[in-house]
Amino acid sequence: MRTLKPMLIILLSFIVLNVTGMNEKQMQAAVKVVRNVCMPKTKATAEDIDKMHQGNWDIDHNTMCYMFCSLNMYKLMNKDNTLNYESAMKQLKMLPDTYQDATKVCMDNCKDSVVTLDDKCIAAYELAKCMYICNPEKYFLP
């Protein structure tokens, strides 16, 4: 866990301070940090996480909880299990330029995609799946 602390501090500084302009390598490092924190916490498997990135959303509840952990670390989930649209829009400028336009379109398209409000894990799954379907080539969630 000690090796994660410097990366987590960097990630959180991007989120909290709204620092602009991550490049793709920095974005991938931030994704890796979140993945390394949320996988053991939720007992999600790398296989299920990889399936989502390939468009196969037939995953177990642990992996849905992994998505909640990931989105929550990015401050993208409200307490009522909906997308924190305001936070998402503020964070757009942190993404590499090549991701910003597509992500904005997908956030707009998916802002009301959560229908299962009583289960935070399913809610995060619904949001992440919508983001993937919107633009699989620019899907970057952990």
C-alpha positions as CSV (number, residue, x, y, z in Angstrom):
1,M,0.0,0.0,0.0
2,R,2.9,2.3,0.6
3,T,3.7,2.4,-3.1
4,L,0.2,3.5,-3.9
5,K,0.3,6.6,-1.6
6,P,2.4,8.8,-4.0
7,M,0.2,8.0,-6.9
8,L,-3.0,8.4,-4.9
9,I,-1.8,11.8,-3.7
10,I,-1.2,12.8,-7.4
11,L,-4.6,11.5,-8.4
12,L,-6.4,13.3,-5.6
13,S,-4.6,16.5,-6.3
14,F,-5.9,16.4,-9.8
15,I,-9.4,15.8,-8.5
16,V,-9.4,18.2,-5.6
17,L,-7.4,21.0,-7.1
18,N,-8.9,20.7,-10.6
19,V,-5.4,20.8,-12.1
20,T,-5.7,20.9,-15.9
21,G,-4.1,19.0,-18.6
22,M,-3.3,15.4,-17.8
23,N,-1.7,13.6,-20.7
24,E,-2.7,10.1,-21.6
25,K,0.1,8.5,-19.7
26,Q,-0.9,10.4,-16.5
27,M,-4.5,9.4,-17.1
28,Q,-3.5,5.8,-17.4
29,A,-1.5,6.0,-14.2
30,A,-4.5,7.5,-12.3
31,V,-6.7,4.7,-13.7
32,K,-4.2,2.2,-12.5
33,V,-4.2,3.7,-9.0
34,V,-8.0,3.5,-8.8
35,R,-7.9,0.0,-10.1
36,N,-5.3,-1.1,-7.5
37,V,-7.4,0.4,-4.7
38,C,-10.8,-0.8,-5.8
39,M,-10.1,-4.3,-7.0
40,P,-9.1,-5.7,-3.6
41,K,-11.7,-3.6,-1.8
42,T,-14.5,-5.1,-3.8
43,K,-13.0,-8.5,-4.7
44,A,-13.6,-7.8,-8.4
45,T,-11.6,-9.9,-10.8
46,A,-9.3,-8.5,-13.5
47,E,-11.2,-10.8,-16.0
48,D,-14.5,-9.1,-15.3
49,I,-13.0,-5.6,-15.4
50,D,-11.3,-6.5,-18.7
51,K,-14.7,-7.8,-20.0
52,M,-16.3,-4.4,-19.5
53,H,-13.5,-2.7,-21.5
54,Q,-14.3,-5.2,-24.3
55,G,-18.0,-4.4,-24.2
56,N,-19.1,-7.5,-22.3
57,W,-21.2,-6.2,-19.4
58,D,-22.2,-9.6,-18.1
59,I,-20.4,-9.1,-14.7
60,D,-21.0,-10.1,-11.1
61,H,-22.1,-7.8,-8.4
62,N,-18.6,-7.5,-7.0
63,T,-17.5,-5.9,-10.2
64,M,-20.5,-3.6,-10.2
65,C,-19.3,-2.5,-6.7
66,Y,-15.8,-2.0,-8.2
67,M,-17.4,0.5,-10.6
68,F,-19.0,2.3,-7.7
69,C,-15.7,2.4,-5.9
70,S,-14.0,3.8,-9.0
71,L,-16.6,6.4,-9.8
72,N,-16.8,7.4,-6.1
73,M,-13.0,7.9,-6.0
74,Y,-13.4,10.3,-8.9
75,K,-16.3,12.0,-7.1
76,L,-18.7,11.2,-9.9
77,M,-21.5,9.7,-7.7
78,N,-24.0,11.6,-5.6
79,K,-25.2,10.3,-2.3
80,D,-28.5,9.3,-4.1
81,N,-26.5,7.1,-6.5
82,T,-26.9,9.4,-9.5
83,L,-24.1,10.9,-11.5
84,N,-22.6,14.0,-9.9
85,Y,-22.9,15.9,-13.2
86,E,-21.4,19.1,-11.8
87,S,-18.3,17.4,-10.6
88,A,-18.0,15.5,-13.9
89,M,-18.1,18.7,-15.9
90,K,-15.5,20.4,-13.6
91,Q,-13.2,17.4,-14.1
92,L,-13.4,17.4,-17.9
93,K,-10.6,19.9,-18.2
94,M,-8.3,17.4,-16.4
95,L,-8.7,14.8,-19.2
96,P,-6.3,14.8,-22.2
97,D,-7.7,17.0,-25.0
98,T,-8.4,14.0,-27.1
99,Y,-11.0,12.8,-24.5
100,Q,-12.7,16.0,-23.5
101,D,-15.3,16.4,-26.3
102,A,-16.3,12.7,-26.4
103,T,-16.5,12.6,-22.6
104,K,-18.7,15.7,-22.5
105,V,-21.1,14.2,-25.1
106,C,-21.3,10.9,-23.1
107,M,-21.8,12.7,-19.8
108,D,-24.6,14.6,-21.3
109,N,-26.1,11.4,-22.8
110,C,-25.7,9.4,-19.6
111,K,-26.5,11.9,-16.9
112,D,-29.9,10.3,-16.4
113,S,-29.0,6.7,-17.2
114,V,-29.1,5.4,-13.6
115,V,-32.4,3.7,-12.9
116,T,-31.5,1.5,-9.9
117,L,-31.1,4.1,-7.2
118,D,-31.5,1.6,-4.3
119,D,-28.2,-0.2,-5.1
120,K,-25.1,1.9,-5.5
121,C,-23.2,-0.9,-7.2
122,I,-25.9,-1.4,-9.9
123,A,-26.3,2.4,-10.3
124,A,-22.6,2.7,-11.0
125,Y,-22.7,-0.2,-13.4
126,E,-25.6,1.4,-15.3
127,L,-23.7,4.7,-15.6
128,A,-20.4,3.1,-16.6
129,K,-22.2,0.9,-19.2
130,C,-23.9,3.9,-20.7
131,M,-20.5,5.7,-20.9
132,Y,-19.0,2.7,-22.7
133,I,-21.9,2.3,-25.1
134,C,-21.8,6.0,-25.9
135,N,-18.2,5.9,-27.1
136,P,-16.3,2.6,-26.6
137,E,-13.1,4.0,-28.2
138,K,-12.9,6.8,-25.6
139,Y,-14.0,4.8,-22.6
140,F,-11.4,5.2,-19.9
141,L,-13.0,4.4,-16.6
142,P,-10.9,2.0,-14.5
